[in-house]
């Protein structure tokens, strides 16, 4: 319903910020990764948001990057992980660290976040495997441009592992289009 807010940053009190949008103040909960990168009070700010309606509350969560919001959305889909734990995870780990922990199946990094126990961490690792967009920043791999990033995300969405998708991407010509790149990558993966 509310996907983005652009307005003046009126107040900051972790984890809440107040964004004044033409005279209407929106109280938004943000992870600490977003909070630390906010401009000074009175400056213009744009937050990507996730609006959650519960029986007893209407909550608005804000993020500076699309990757943070997508990670948050994936986290709250998991049974036993609500918005508070998702916010804590994104406050304790940035999106790249979260993706690396999931990729490496490293539960010890997740358990360090307050509110995340061993069982929750194991469930997170199981259900998030291959679903986080920040696989693009996995160690030892860089994506040269948006086209390669789109191809990589498409391959992961089709069920290929990060490793398989990255290997297929390395074999593609540099100037390939997204659709042609996906076709070529699928051919090489089918061998």
C-alpha positions, 0 to 999 in steps of 0.5 A: 500500500505505501511503497515509498516516502519522500519528505523531510526527516523530522526526528530520529530516535532508534529504531524510529524516524519521523518523516514529514511528507507535506505536513503528514508525519509518518513514524517509520521503523528502520534497521540500524543499517539504514539509521546510520546512513540517514541525513541530518534532521531537516534534510530531504529523505526517501525511504522504501517502505513495507506496510504491515497491518496486524489485528492490533497495529499498522506498522511501517518499516523503512529502508534506504536500499531495495536490497534491504527491503527485499531481504526484510520481505524474505525474512518475514515470510519465514514461519516464526520470524516476524517484523521485529526479528527481521529488523533485528537481523538487518540491524545486526547484519547488513544484507551482504553479511546476511547473504554470506551467512546463508550461503555459507550456512553459518548459523553462528553468525545469526545466533549472535543477533538478539532474539534469534535462537539456534532453531530460528537460525537453522530455519532461516538458513534452510528457507533463505537458501538461494532467495536473497538478492545480495548473492551478487556480492558473495565473496570472490565474485563481482558483477560487472554491470546490471545486465549480469546481475539480472542474469544471475538473479534469474538463474538463482530464481530458476533454482540453480545454486549461486555457484552454478549461476556464477560459473555460467555467468563467467562464460558469457560474452561481456556485451550480452543482453539479459534475455540472450544471456539467460538463454546462453547460461541455461544452455551451458548449465544443461550440459 
